[in-house]
Amino acid sequence: LSGGVGVDRVPGLGHSGGGSTLLGYIGIDTIIEQMRKKTMKAGFDFNIMIVGHSGLGKSTLVNTLFKSQVSRWSSGWGSEHKIPKTVEIKAVSHVIEEGGVKMKLTVIDTPGFGDQINNENCWDPISKYINEQYEKFLKEEVNIARKKRIPDTRVHCCLYFISPTGHSLRQLDIEFMKHLSRVVNIIPVIAKSDTMTPDEKNEFKHRVRKELETHGIEYYPQNEFDDDMEDKNENDKIREAMPFAVVGSDKEFQVNGKRVLGRKTAWGVVEVENPNHCEFALLRDFLIRSHLQDLKEVTHNIHYETYRARRLNDNGGLHPISANNTQESNL
């Protein structure tokens, strides 16, 4: 000061040095609880797409994952079981609640994929749907009077079901993942893995990983998005275990005095949640318990931002849209 009076620094205030001691309790640590309360009130959105040809147990697996009847078959869609002549997109939403946490889960099914004689470009309707959801979100964002909370119909995760052939990926598998891995988080899974012996399963998993690497196909979690060494170490273990060899079932059986989800065979019960029988538990823990939020963040910060930058660049910037011209999602 000009009068020559010194100013004492209060520990923890006014400078950025590490390890400062506060003079008393402020309450910064309550921020996490504030965020938790706000998020609990608002709830979550999670949109999962399931892709693979018919008969691979896609609907059963997604019902098993969320321990509720959330697939389109469970919701009474298309009870006649007719295979459509072209790829269709069917989305059905449910609100599920656990421990006071509400989540709006949307399951997007793709009946007709891979079921035709000529499957050329059958991924186009799926790619179009994914991009349409990015476009909806972008139009809401550039509104002058935009909603406080923009409805999020963007696809956060695509479970791609691989047939348990034991040989190699089909050309359709390679082409689909090559085209779609640029716009969505793809998680490949080997369906109905109980049809293979443990040795066949491990050999097939190794072969699939090599083929994906040879064709330059990146699946989630992508190496380049690891934030730090802790993330990298955790994700490396997951990448080494992929693609997950899974079995789905929503039927319960009695095994050693306990009720378990499983598939009954002539040789016994294949227990869905037993890690010695299949990798369903690994997939569930990865998808829901450890990486669900990251799937949403990668969708927003990487895939959506890539789409947004391209659209704004191509368009010379989108003009603000009036509320009257904006279509809300009905999903």
Disulfide bonds with the S-S distance in Angstrom:
none
